[in-house]
Amino acid sequence: MVRWILLFILLLIVGRLFWRVVDGVIEAAGGTSRTRRTPTRRPSVRLVRDPVCGRHVAPASALSLAAEGTTHYFCSEKCRAEFKKRR
């Protein structure tokens, strides 16, 4: 019984490897493999540097402050308050 289970597991592994090779050949030939039909990459996000602590933050989720015609982005309220003190 154990022998049959091990044989079954071995056949599953060999079958999986075979299909991965087939997918690679299809992709190399210019086709689309079945595992890569949907894009997996997300669009990149532009990051800006916090002028106080130097961390990089996404402008959409960062705190901001307009000063001297420029918008500055901050990672926290503490950094924004520190920036206000310096100005």
PDB file of N, CA, C and O in Angstrom, chain B, residues numbered from 101:
ATOM      1  N   MET B 101       0.825  -1.194   0.000  1.00  0.00           N
ATOM      2  CA  MET B 101       0.000   0.000   0.000  1.00  0.00           C
ATOM      3  C   MET B 101       0.874   1.264   0.000  1.00  0.00           C
ATOM      4  O   MET B 101       0.611   2.211  -0.742  1.00  0.00           O
ATOM      5  N   VAL B 102       1.909   1.262   0.838  1.00  0.00           N
ATOM      6  CA  VAL B 102       2.797   2.424   0.912  1.00  0.00           C
ATOM      7  C   VAL B 102       3.494   2.627  -0.419  1.00  0.00           C
ATOM      8  O   VAL B 102       3.728   3.762  -0.834  1.00  0.00           O
ATOM      9  N   ARG B 103       3.824   1.544  -1.085  1.00  0.00           N
ATOM     10  CA  ARG B 103       4.486   1.611  -2.370  1.00  0.00           C
ATOM     11  C   ARG B 103       3.615   2.322  -3.403  1.00  0.00           C
ATOM     12  O   ARG B 103       4.124   3.125  -4.186  1.00  0.00           O
ATOM     13  N   TRP B 104       2.324   2.045  -3.419  1.00  0.00           N
ATOM     14  CA  TRP B 104       1.393   2.678  -4.357  1.00  0.00           C
ATOM     15  C   TRP B 104       1.233   4.174  -4.067  1.00  0.00           C
ATOM     16  O   TRP B 104       1.143   4.992  -4.983  1.00  0.00           O
ATOM     17  N   ILE B 105       1.200   4.507  -2.798  1.00  0.00           N
ATOM     18  CA  ILE B 105       1.087   5.922  -2.427  1.00  0.00           C
ATOM     19  C   ILE B 105       2.330   6.689  -2.880  1.00  0.00           C
ATOM     20  O   ILE B 105       2.217   7.776  -3.446  1.00  0.00           O
ATOM     21  N   LEU B 106       3.502   6.130  -2.635  1.00  0.00           N
ATOM     22  CA  LEU B 106       4.736   6.777  -3.061  1.00  0.00           C
ATOM     23  C   LEU B 106       4.819   6.880  -4.585  1.00  0.00           C
ATOM     24  O   LEU B 106       5.286   7.888  -5.115  1.00  0.00           O
ATOM     25  N   LEU B 107       4.369   5.845  -5.285  1.00  0.00           N
ATOM     26  CA  LEU B 107       4.347   5.875  -6.744  1.00  0.00           C
ATOM     27  C   LEU B 107       3.400   6.964  -7.250  1.00  0.00           C
ATOM     28  O   LEU B 107       3.719   7.674  -8.203  1.00  0.00           O
ATOM     29  N   PHE B 108       2.249   7.090  -6.616  1.00  0.00           N
ATOM     30  CA  PHE B 108       1.284   8.125  -6.981  1.00  0.00           C
ATOM     31  C   PHE B 108       1.875   9.523  -6.764  1.00  0.00           C
ATOM     32  O   PHE B 108       1.734  10.396  -7.621  1.00  0.00           O
ATOM     33  N   ILE B 109       2.520   9.731  -5.644  1.00  0.00           N
ATOM     34  CA  ILE B 109       3.153  11.028  -5.358  1.00  0.00           C
ATOM     35  C   ILE B 109       4.246  11.325  -6.380  1.00  0.00           C
ATOM     36  O   ILE B 109       4.362  12.452  -6.861  1.00  0.00           O
ATOM     37  N   LEU B 110       5.044  10.317  -6.707  1.00  0.00           N
ATOM     38  CA  LEU B 110       6.095  10.486  -7.711  1.00  0.00           C
ATOM     39  C   LEU B 110       5.509  10.849  -9.070  1.00  0.00           C
ATOM     40  O   LEU B 110       6.053  11.707  -9.765  1.00  0.00           O
ATOM     41  N   LEU B 111       4.413  10.211  -9.457  1.00  0.00           N
ATOM     42  CA  LEU B 111       3.766  10.528 -10.731  1.00  0.00           C
ATOM     43  C   LEU B 111       3.207  11.951 -10.732  1.00  0.00           C
ATOM     44  O   LEU B 111       3.266  12.634 -11.754  1.00  0.00           O
ATOM     45  N   LEU B 112       2.675  12.398  -9.616  1.00  0.00           N
ATOM     46  CA  LEU B 112       2.189  13.774  -9.519  1.00  0.00           C
ATOM     47  C   LEU B 112       3.329  14.768  -9.699  1.00  0.00           C
ATOM     48  O   LEU B 112       3.183  15.767 -10.404  1.00  0.00           O
ATOM     49  N   ILE B 113       4.447  14.496  -9.071  1.00  0.00           N
ATOM     50  CA  ILE B 113       5.595  15.396  -9.177  1.00  0.00           C
ATOM     51  C   ILE B 113       6.123  15.421 -10.603  1.00  0.00           C
ATOM     52  O   ILE B 113       6.412  16.493 -11.135  1.00  0.00           O
ATOM     53  N   VAL B 114       6.251  14.270 -11.222  1.00  0.00           N
ATOM     54  CA  VAL B 114       6.746  14.197 -12.601  1.00  0.00           C
ATOM     55  C   VAL B 114       5.769  14.891 -13.549  1.00  0.00           C
ATOM     56  O   VAL B 114       6.191  15.608 -14.456  1.00  0.00           O
ATOM     57  N   GLY B 115       4.481  14.685 -13.346  1.00  0.00           N
ATOM     58  CA  GLY B 115       3.478  15.355 -14.184  1.00  0.00           C
ATOM     59  C   GLY B 115       3.537  16.859 -14.051  1.00  0.00           C
ATOM     60  O   GLY B 115       3.448  17.582 -15.043  1.00  0.00           O
ATOM     61  N   ARG B 116       3.685  17.327 -12.835  1.00  0.00           N
ATOM     62  CA  ARG B 116       3.778  18.780 -12.598  1.00  0.00           C
ATOM     63  C   ARG B 116       5.025  19.354 -13.277  1.00  0.00           C
ATOM     64  O   ARG B 116       4.952  20.402 -13.918  1.00  0.00           O
ATOM     65  N   LEU B 117       6.150  18.684 -13.143  1.00  0.00           N
ATOM     66  CA  LEU B 117       7.376  19.144 -13.801  1.00  0.00           C
ATOM     67  C   LEU B 117       7.229  19.152 -15.320  1.00  0.00           C
ATOM     68  O   LEU B 117       7.708  20.067 -15.991  1.00  0.00           O
ATOM     69  N   PHE B 118       6.569  18.135 -15.856  1.00  0.00           N
ATOM     70  CA  PHE B 118       6.347  18.062 -17.296  1.00  0.00           C
ATOM     71  C   PHE B 118       5.553  19.270 -17.781  1.00  0.00           C
ATOM     72  O   PHE B 118       5.918  19.890 -18.780  1.00  0.00           O
ATOM     73  N   TRP B 119       4.468  19.611 -17.081  1.00  0.00           N
ATOM     74  CA  TRP B 119       3.652  20.739 -17.512  1.00  0.00           C
ATOM     75  C   TRP B 119       4.374  22.071 -17.338  1.00  0.00           C
ATOM     76  O   TRP B 119       4.129  23.006 -18.101  1.00  0.00           O
ATOM     77  N   ARG B 120       5.242  22.172 -16.368  1.00  0.00           N
ATOM     78  CA  ARG B 120       6.036  23.401 -16.228  1.00  0.00           C
ATOM     79  C   ARG B 120       6.995  23.558 -17.404  1.00  0.00           C
ATOM     80  O   ARG B 120       7.209  24.668 -17.892  1.00  0.00           O
ATOM     81  N   VAL B 121       7.566  22.454 -17.855  1.00  0.00           N
ATOM     82  CA  VAL B 121       8.453  22.490 -19.026  1.00  0.00           C
ATOM     83  C   VAL B 121       7.647  22.874 -20.259  1.00  0.00           C
ATOM     84  O   VAL B 121       8.096  23.697 -21.056  1.00  0.00           O
ATOM     85  N   VAL B 122       6.464  22.292 -20.427  1.00  0.00           N
ATOM     86  CA  VAL B 122       5.616  22.615 -21.572  1.00  0.00           C
ATOM     87  C   VAL B 122       5.247  24.097 -21.548  1.00  0.00           C
ATOM     88  O   VAL B 122       5.300  24.755 -22.587  1.00  0.00           O
ATOM     89  N   ASP B 123       4.874  24.636 -20.387  1.00  0.00           N
ATOM     90  CA  ASP B 123       4.562  26.059 -20.264  1.00  0.00           C
ATOM     91  C   ASP B 123       5.761  26.925 -20.644  1.00  0.00           C
ATOM     92  O   ASP B 123       5.598  27.943 -21.316  1.00  0.00           O
ATOM     93  N   GLY B 124       6.953  26.534 -20.225  1.00  0.00           N
ATOM     94  CA  GLY B 124       8.154  27.282 -20.571  1.00  0.00           C
ATOM     95  C   GLY B 124       8.416  27.288 -22.057  1.00  0.00           C
ATOM     96  O   GLY B 124       8.819  28.309 -22.615  1.00  0.00           O
ATOM     97  N   VAL B 125       8.193  26.158 -22.706  1.00  0.00           N
ATOM     98  CA  VAL B 125       8.392  26.071 -24.157  1.00  0.00           C
ATOM     99  C   VAL B 125       7.375  26.951 -24.882  1.00  0.00           C
ATOM    100  O   VAL B 125       7.725  27.654 -25.830  1.00  0.00           O
ATOM    101  N   ILE B 126       6.127  26.913 -24.444  1.00  0.00           N
ATOM    102  CA  ILE B 126       5.084  27.736 -25.063  1.00  0.00           C
ATOM    103  C   ILE B 126       5.406  29.221 -24.885  1.00  0.00           C
ATOM    104  O   ILE B 126       5.270  30.005 -25.825  1.00  0.00           O
ATOM    105  N   GLU B 127       5.827  29.600 -23.700  1.00  0.00           N
ATOM    106  CA  GLU B 127       6.160  31.001 -23.440  1.00  0.00           C
ATOM    107  C   GLU B 127       7.371  31.438 -24.262  1.00  0.00           C
ATOM    108  O   GLU B 127       7.389  32.549 -24.793  1.00  0.00           O
ATOM    109  N   ALA B 128       8.374  30.581 -24.371  1.00  0.00           N
ATOM    110  CA  ALA B 128       9.573  30.918 -25.147  1.00  0.00           C
ATOM    111  C   ALA B 128       9.258  31.038 -26.634  1.00  0.00           C
ATOM    112  O   ALA B 128       9.921  31.785 -27.354  1.00  0.00           O
ATOM    113  N   ALA B 129       8.253  30.305 -27.090  1.00  0.00           N
ATOM    114  CA  ALA B 129       7.876  30.356 -28.502  1.00  0.00           C
ATOM    115  C   ALA B 129       7.027  31.584 -28.819  1.00  0.00           C
ATOM    116  O   ALA B 129       6.640  31.794 -29.969  1.00  0.00           O
ATOM    117  N   GLY B 130       6.740  32.390 -27.806  1.00  0.00           N
ATOM    118  CA  GLY B 130       5.982  33.616 -28.041  1.00  0.00           C
ATOM    119  C   GLY B 130       4.525  33.516 -27.667  1.00  0.00           C
ATOM    120  O   GLY B 130       3.779  34.484 -27.812  1.00  0.00           O
ATOM    121  N   GLY B 131       4.114  32.376 -27.194  1.00  0.00           N
ATOM    122  CA  GLY B 131       2.732  32.215 -26.756  1.00  0.00           C
ATOM    123  C   GLY B 131       2.577  32.630 -25.311  1.00  0.00           C
ATOM    124  O   GLY B 131       3.518  33.100 -24.671  1.00  0.00           O
ATOM    125  N   THR B 132       1.384  32.447 -24.818  1.00  0.00           N
ATOM    126  CA  THR B 132       1.120  32.774 -23.423  1.00  0.00           C
ATOM    127  C   THR B 132       0.957  31.477 -22.659  1.00  0.00           C
ATOM    128  O   THR B 132       0.138  30.635 -23.027  1.00  0.00           O
ATOM    129  N   SER B 133       1.722  31.310 -21.609  1.00  0.00           N
ATOM    130  CA  SER B 133       1.580  30.105 -20.808  1.00  0.00           C
ATOM    131  C   SER B 133       0.306  30.204 -19.984  1.00  0.00           C
ATOM    132  O   SER B 133      -0.195  31.304 -19.748  1.00  0.00           O
ATOM    133  N   ARG B 134      -0.214  29.087 -19.553  1.00  0.00           N
ATOM    134  CA  ARG B 134      -1.480  29.107 -18.818  1.00  0.00           C
ATOM    135  C   ARG B 134      -1.333  29.719 -17.438  1.00  0.00           C
ATOM    136  O   ARG B 134      -2.327  30.145 -16.852  1.00  0.00           O
ATOM    137  N   THR B 135      -0.120  29.774 -16.901  1.00  0.00           N
ATOM    138  CA  THR B 135       0.061  30.352 -15.575  1.00  0.00           C
ATOM    139  C   THR B 135       0.260  31.853 -15.622  1.00  0.00           C
ATOM    140  O   THR B 135       0.182  32.508 -14.583  1.00  0.00           O
ATOM    141  N   ARG B 136       0.513  32.420 -16.788  1.00  0.00           N
ATOM    142  CA  ARG B 136       0.798  33.856 -16.880  1.00  0.00           C
ATOM    143  C   ARG B 136      -0.193  34.589 -17.770  1.00  0.00           C
ATOM    144  O   ARG B 136       0.182  35.556 -18.433  1.00  0.00           O
ATOM    145  N   ARG B 137      -1.407  34.167 -17.800  1.00  0.00           N
ATOM    146  CA  ARG B 137      -2.407  34.830 -18.636  1.00  0.00           C
ATOM    147  C   ARG B 137      -2.857  36.150 -18.047  1.00  0.00           C
ATOM    148  O   ARG B 137      -3.181  37.082 -18.783  1.00  0.00           O
ATOM    149  N   THR B 138      -2.879  36.237 -16.737  1.00  0.00           N
ATOM    150  CA  THR B 138      -3.279  37.486 -16.099  1.00  0.00           C
ATOM    151  C   THR B 138      -2.031  38.191 -15.600  1.00  0.00           C
ATOM    152  O   THR B 138      -1.135  37.545 -15.056  1.00  0.00           O
ATOM    153  N   PRO B 139      -1.955  39.492 -15.773  1.00  0.00           N
ATOM    154  CA  PRO B 139      -0.766  40.211 -15.296  1.00  0.00           C
ATOM    155  C   PRO B 139      -0.679  40.164 -13.775  1.00  0.00           C
ATOM    156  O   PRO B 139      -1.676  40.362 -13.081  1.00  0.00           O
ATOM    157  N   THR B 140       0.510  39.903 -13.269  1.00  0.00           N
ATOM    158  CA  THR B 140       0.695  39.818 -11.829  1.00  0.00           C
ATOM    159  C   THR B 140       1.359  41.062 -11.271  1.00  0.00           C
ATOM    160  O   THR B 140       1.394  41.245 -10.054  1.00  0.00           O
ATOM    161  N   ARG B 141       1.878  41.911 -12.119  1.00  0.00           N
ATOM    162  CA  ARG B 141       2.552  43.107 -11.644  1.00  0.00           C
ATOM    163  C   ARG B 141       1.549  44.214 -11.373  1.00  0.00           C
ATOM    164  O   ARG B 141       0.606  44.433 -12.132  1.00  0.00           O
ATOM    165  N   ARG B 142       1.777  44.880 -10.301  1.00  0.00           N
ATOM    166  CA  ARG B 142       0.962  46.046  -9.981  1.00  0.00           C
ATOM    167  C   ARG B 142       1.644  47.273 -10.557  1.00  0.00           C
ATOM    168  O   ARG B 142       2.865  47.298 -10.711  1.00  0.00           O
ATOM    169  N   PRO B 143       0.863  48.282 -10.871  1.00  0.00           N
ATOM    170  CA  PRO B 143       1.512  49.499 -11.357  1.00  0.00           C
ATOM    171  C   PRO B 143       2.399  50.097 -10.275  1.00  0.00           C
ATOM    172  O   PRO B 143       2.067  50.049  -9.091  1.00  0.00           O
ATOM    173  N   SER B 144       3.509  50.652 -10.684  1.00  0.00           N
ATOM    174  CA  SER B 144       4.440  51.206  -9.708  1.00  0.00           C
ATOM    175  C   SER B 144       3.875  52.487  -9.100  1.00  0.00           C
ATOM    176  O   SER B 144       3.083  53.192  -9.725  1.00  0.00           O
ATOM    177  N   VAL B 145       4.290  52.766  -7.892  1.00  0.00           N
ATOM    178  CA  VAL B 145       3.835  53.946  -7.169  1.00  0.00           C
ATOM    179  C   VAL B 145       5.030  54.871  -6.986  1.00  0.00           C
ATOM    180  O   VAL B 145       6.100  54.436  -6.561  1.00  0.00           O
ATOM    181  N   ARG B 146       4.847  56.132  -7.303  1.00  0.00           N
ATOM    182  CA  ARG B 146       5.910  57.117  -7.121  1.00  0.00           C
ATOM    183  C   ARG B 146       6.007  57.438  -5.636  1.00  0.00           C
ATOM    184  O   ARG B 146       5.003  57.758  -5.001  1.00  0.00           O
ATOM    185  N   LEU B 147       7.181  57.357  -5.095  1.00  0.00           N
ATOM    186  CA  LEU B 147       7.411  57.666  -3.687  1.00  0.00           C
ATOM    187  C   LEU B 147       8.102  59.020  -3.570  1.00  0.00           C
ATOM    188  O   LEU B 147       8.871  59.425  -4.441  1.00  0.00           O
ATOM    189  N   VAL B 148       7.807  59.705  -2.471  1.00  0.00           N
ATOM    190  CA  VAL B 148       8.463  60.981  -2.182  1.00  0.00           C
ATOM    191  C   VAL B 148       9.149  60.867  -0.829  1.00  0.00           C
ATOM    192  O   VAL B 148       8.767  60.055   0.012  1.00  0.00           O
ATOM    193  N   ARG B 149      10.158  61.688  -0.637  1.00  0.00           N
ATOM    194  CA  ARG B 149      10.951  61.616   0.598  1.00  0.00           C
ATOM    195  C   ARG B 149      10.433  62.613   1.622  1.00  0.00           C
ATOM    196  O   ARG B 149      10.184  63.779   1.315  1.00  0.00           O
ATOM    197  N   ASP B 150      10.278  62.126   2.846  1.00  0.00           N
ATOM    198  CA  ASP B 150       9.899  62.987   3.972  1.00  0.00           C
ATOM    199  C   ASP B 150      11.095  63.892   4.261  1.00  0.00           C
ATOM    200  O   ASP B 150      12.193  63.388   4.496  1.00  0.00           O
ATOM    201  N   PRO B 151      10.911  65.236   4.249  1.00  0.00           N
ATOM    202  CA  PRO B 151      12.056  66.135   4.434  1.00  0.00           C
ATOM    203  C   PRO B 151      12.617  66.140   5.854  1.00  0.00           C
ATOM    204  O   PRO B 151      13.714  66.655   6.072  1.00  0.00           O
ATOM    205  N   VAL B 152      11.901  65.584   6.815  1.00  0.00           N
ATOM    206  CA  VAL B 152      12.381  65.593   8.202  1.00  0.00           C
ATOM    207  C   VAL B 152      13.166  64.331   8.525  1.00  0.00           C
ATOM    208  O   VAL B 152      14.327  64.408   8.926  1.00  0.00           O
ATOM    209  N   CYS B 153      12.543  63.175   8.354  1.00  0.00           N
ATOM    210  CA  CYS B 153      13.214  61.928   8.757  1.00  0.00           C
ATOM    211  C   CYS B 153      13.831  61.166   7.588  1.00  0.00           C
ATOM    212  O   CYS B 153      14.639  60.262   7.799  1.00  0.00           O
ATOM    213  N   GLY B 154      13.461  61.518   6.364  1.00  0.00           N
ATOM    214  CA  GLY B 154      14.070  60.881   5.198  1.00  0.00           C
ATOM    215  C   GLY B 154      13.365  59.626   4.720  1.00  0.00           C
ATOM    216  O   GLY B 154      13.824  59.009   3.759  1.00  0.00           O
ATOM    217  N   ARG B 155      12.280  59.226   5.342  1.00  0.00           N
ATOM    218  CA  ARG B 155      11.548  58.043   4.886  1.00  0.00           C
ATOM    219  C   ARG B 155      10.881  58.321   3.554  1.00  0.00           C
ATOM    220  O   ARG B 155      10.563  59.466   3.232  1.00  0.00           O
ATOM    221  N   HIS B 156      10.674  57.267   2.781  1.00  0.00           N
ATOM    222  CA  HIS B 156       9.945  57.386   1.526  1.00  0.00           C
ATOM    223  C   HIS B 156       8.488  57.021   1.786  1.00  0.00           C
ATOM    224  O   HIS B 156       8.195  56.008   2.421  1.00  0.00           O
ATOM    225  N   VAL B 157       7.586  57.851   1.291  1.00  0.00           N
ATOM    226  CA  VAL B 157       6.151  57.632   1.494  1.00  0.00           C
ATOM    227  C   VAL B 157       5.415  57.808   0.172  1.00  0.00           C
ATOM    228  O   VAL B 157       5.872  58.527  -0.718  1.00  0.00           O
ATOM    229  N   ALA B 158       4.271  57.142   0.057  1.00  0.00           N
ATOM    230  CA  ALA B 158       3.410  57.311  -1.111  1.00  0.00           C
ATOM    231  C   ALA B 158       2.576  58.569  -0.903  1.00  0.00           C
ATOM    232  O   ALA B 158       1.958  58.720   0.152  1.00  0.00           O
ATOM    233  N   PRO B 159       2.540  59.465  -1.862  1.00  0.00           N
ATOM    234  CA  PRO B 159       1.798  60.719  -1.680  1.00  0.00           C
ATOM    235  C   PRO B 159       0.316  60.509  -1.359  1.00  0.00           C
ATOM    236  O   PRO B 159      -0.280  61.320  -0.651  1.00  0.00           O
ATOM    237  N   ALA B 160      -0.275  59.450  -1.864  1.00  0.00           N
ATOM    238  CA  ALA B 160      -1.697  59.210  -1.625  1.00  0.00           C
ATOM    239  C   ALA B 160      -1.995  58.930  -0.158  1.00  0.00           C
ATOM    240  O   ALA B 160      -3.085  59.253   0.314  1.00  0.00           O
ATOM    241  N   SER B 161      -1.064  58.342   0.567  1.00  0.00           N
ATOM    242  CA  SER B 161      -1.318  57.991   1.964  1.00  0.00           C
ATOM    243  C   SER B 161      -0.543  58.868   2.951  1.00  0.00           C
ATOM    244  O   SER B 161      -0.628  58.662   4.162  1.00  0.00           O
ATOM    245  N   ALA B 162       0.204  59.837   2.443  1.00  0.00           N
ATOM    246  CA  ALA B 162       1.045  60.666   3.310  1.00  0.00           C
ATOM    247  C   ALA B 162       0.310  61.935   3.745  1.00  0.00           C
ATOM    248  O   ALA B 162      -0.647  62.370   3.105  1.00  0.00           O
ATOM    249  N   LEU B 163       0.778  62.508   4.833  1.00  0.00           N
ATOM    250  CA  LEU B 163       0.312  63.824   5.255  1.00  0.00           C
ATOM    251  C   LEU B 163       1.049  64.852   4.417  1.00  0.00           C
ATOM    252  O   LEU B 163       2.204  64.640   4.046  1.00  0.00           O
ATOM    253  N   SER B 164       0.392  65.964   4.116  1.00  0.00           N
ATOM    254  CA  SER B 164       1.044  66.951   3.258  1.00  0.00           C
ATOM    255  C   SER B 164       0.935  68.342   3.853  1.00  0.00           C
ATOM    256  O   SER B 164       0.113  68.608   4.730  1.00  0.00           O
ATOM    257  N   LEU B 165       1.788  69.221   3.351  1.00  0.00           N
ATOM    258  CA  LEU B 165       1.810  70.610   3.772  1.00  0.00           C
ATOM    259  C   LEU B 165       2.325  71.433   2.602  1.00  0.00           C
ATOM    260  O   LEU B 165       3.390  71.148   2.054  1.00  0.00           O
ATOM    261  N   ALA B 166       1.573  72.446   2.224  1.00  0.00           N
ATOM    262  CA  ALA B 166       2.008  73.333   1.144  1.00  0.00           C
ATOM    263  C   ALA B 166       2.761  74.498   1.752  1.00  0.00           C
ATOM    264  O   ALA B 166       2.221  75.219   2.591  1.00  0.00           O
ATOM    265  N   ALA B 167       4.005  74.689   1.337  1.00  0.00           N
ATOM    266  CA  ALA B 167       4.837  75.783   1.844  1.00  0.00           C
ATOM    267  C   ALA B 167       5.680  76.329   0.710  1.00  0.00           C
ATOM    268  O   ALA B 167       6.352  75.580   0.002  1.00  0.00           O
ATOM    269  N   GLU B 168       5.638  77.629   0.545  1.00  0.00           N
ATOM    270  CA  GLU B 168       6.444  78.324  -0.459  1.00  0.00           C
ATOM    271  C   GLU B 168       6.208  77.793  -1.871  1.00  0.00           C
ATOM    272  O   GLU B 168       7.148  77.668  -2.655  1.00  0.00           O
ATOM    273  N   GLY B 169       4.963  77.483  -2.192  1.00  0.00           N
ATOM    274  CA  GLY B 169       4.625  77.005  -3.533  1.00  0.00           C
ATOM    275  C   GLY B 169       4.970  75.555  -3.798  1.00  0.00           C
ATOM    276  O   GLY B 169       4.823  75.091  -4.929  1.00  0.00           O
ATOM    277  N   THR B 170       5.422  74.828  -2.795  1.00  0.00           N
ATOM    278  CA  THR B 170       5.785  73.428  -2.946  1.00  0.00           C
ATOM    279  C   THR B 170       5.000  72.595  -1.944  1.00  0.00           C
ATOM    280  O   THR B 170       4.798  73.010  -0.803  1.00  0.00           O
ATOM    281  N   THR B 171       4.564  71.428  -2.374  1.00  0.00           N
ATOM    282  CA  THR B 171       3.877  70.517  -1.456  1.00  0.00           C
ATOM    283  C   THR B 171       4.897  69.546  -0.887  1.00  0.00           C
ATOM    284  O   THR B 171       5.619  68.880  -1.629  1.00  0.00           O
ATOM    285  N   HIS B 172       4.949  69.474   0.433  1.00  0.00           N
ATOM    286  CA  HIS B 172       5.848  68.549   1.125  1.00  0.00           C
ATOM    287  C   HIS B 172       5.004  67.422   1.719  1.00  0.00           C
ATOM    288  O   HIS B 172       3.895  67.655   2.198  1.00  0.00           O
ATOM    289  N   TYR B 173       5.538  66.200   1.683  1.00  0.00           N
ATOM    290  CA  TYR B 173       4.825  65.032   2.187  1.00  0.00           C
ATOM    291  C   TYR B 173       5.552  64.469   3.392  1.00  0.00           C
ATOM    292  O   TYR B 173       6.782  64.467   3.444  1.00  0.00           O
ATOM    293  N   PHE B 174       4.769  63.984   4.379  1.00  0.00           N
ATOM    294  CA  PHE B 174       5.336  63.518   5.645  1.00  0.00           C
ATOM    295  C   PHE B 174       4.776  62.156   6.007  1.00  0.00           C
ATOM    296  O   PHE B 174       3.648  61.811   5.655  1.00  0.00           O
ATOM    297  N   CYS B 175       5.600  61.383   6.729  1.00  0.00           N
ATOM    298  CA  CYS B 175       5.181  60.049   7.146  1.00  0.00           C
ATOM    299  C   CYS B 175       4.302  60.093   8.394  1.00  0.00           C
ATOM    300  O   CYS B 175       3.517  59.173   8.622  1.00  0.00           O
ATOM    301  N   SER B 176       4.419  61.137   9.201  1.00  0.00           N
ATOM    302  CA  SER B 176       3.644  61.208  10.439  1.00  0.00           C
ATOM    303  C   SER B 176       3.364  62.663  10.812  1.00  0.00           C
ATOM    304  O   SER B 176       3.950  63.596  10.264  1.00  0.00           O
ATOM    305  N   GLU B 177       2.460  62.815  11.751  1.00  0.00           N
ATOM    306  CA  GLU B 177       2.141  64.149  12.251  1.00  0.00           C
ATOM    307  C   GLU B 177       3.334  64.749  12.980  1.00  0.00           C
ATOM    308  O   GLU B 177       3.528  65.965  12.961  1.00  0.00           O
ATOM    309  N   LYS B 178       4.134  63.904  13.620  1.00  0.00           N
ATOM    310  CA  LYS B 178       5.330  64.368  14.329  1.00  0.00           C
ATOM    311  C   LYS B 178       6.313  65.032  13.355  1.00  0.00           C
ATOM    312  O   LYS B 178       6.861  66.093  13.657  1.00  0.00           O
ATOM    313  N   CYS B 179       6.532  64.425  12.214  1.00  0.00           N
ATOM    314  CA  CYS B 179       7.451  65.001  11.220  1.00  0.00           C
ATOM    315  C   CYS B 179       6.879  66.294  10.643  1.00  0.00           C
ATOM    316  O   CYS B 179       7.615  67.251  10.404  1.00  0.00           O
ATOM    317  N   ARG B 180       5.562  66.321  10.418  1.00  0.00           N
ATOM    318  CA  ARG B 180       4.955  67.537   9.880  1.00  0.00           C
ATOM    319  C   ARG B 180       5.072  68.692  10.883  1.00  0.00           C
ATOM    320  O   ARG B 180       5.348  69.828  10.497  1.00  0.00           O
ATOM    321  N   ALA B 181       4.860  68.394  12.177  1.00  0.00           N
ATOM    322  CA  ALA B 181       4.990  69.430  13.211  1.00  0.00           C
ATOM    323  C   ALA B 181       6.438  69.916  13.323  1.00  0.00           C
ATOM    324  O   ALA B 181       6.674  71.111  13.502  1.00  0.00           O
ATOM    325  N   GLU B 182       7.393  69.019  13.220  1.00  0.00           N
ATOM    326  CA  GLU B 182       8.811  69.392  13.258  1.00  0.00           C
ATOM    327  C   GLU B 182       9.161  70.300  12.079  1.00  0.00           C
ATOM    328  O   GLU B 182       9.909  71.266  12.228  1.00  0.00           O
ATOM    329  N   PHE B 183       8.616  69.982  10.918  1.00  0.00           N
ATOM    330  CA  PHE B 183       8.861  70.805   9.726  1.00  0.00           C
ATOM    331  C   PHE B 183       8.278  72.203   9.910  1.00  0.00           C
ATOM    332  O   PHE B 183       8.902  73.195   9.536  1.00  0.00           O
ATOM    333  N   LYS B 184       7.072  72.278  10.492  1.00  0.00           N
ATOM    334  CA  LYS B 184       6.445  73.579  10.745  1.00  0.00           C
ATOM    335  C   LYS B 184       7.272  74.415  11.707  1.00  0.00           C
ATOM    336  O   LYS B 184       7.378  75.630  11.539  1.00  0.00           O
ATOM    337  N   LYS B 185       7.870  73.769  12.731  1.00  0.00           N
ATOM    338  CA  LYS B 185       8.720  74.494  13.691  1.00  0.00           C
ATOM    339  C   LYS B 185       9.946  75.091  13.012  1.00  0.00           C
ATOM    340  O   LYS B 185      10.363  76.202  13.339  1.00  0.00           O
ATOM    341  N   ARG B 186      10.514  74.363  12.082  1.00  0.00           N
ATOM    342  CA  ARG B 186      11.732  74.824  11.400  1.00  0.00           C
ATOM    343  C   ARG B 186      11.440  75.996  10.469  1.00  0.00           C
ATOM    344  O   ARG B 186      12.333  76.804  10.214  1.00  0.00           O
ATOM    345  N   ARG B 187      10.253  76.110   9.968  1.00  0.00           N
ATOM    346  CA  ARG B 187       9.913  77.181   9.001  1.00  0.00           C
ATOM    347  C   ARG B 187       9.567  78.444   9.693  1.00  0.00           C
ATOM    348  O   ARG B 187       9.258  79.441   9.040  1.00  0.00           O
TER     349      ARG B 187
END
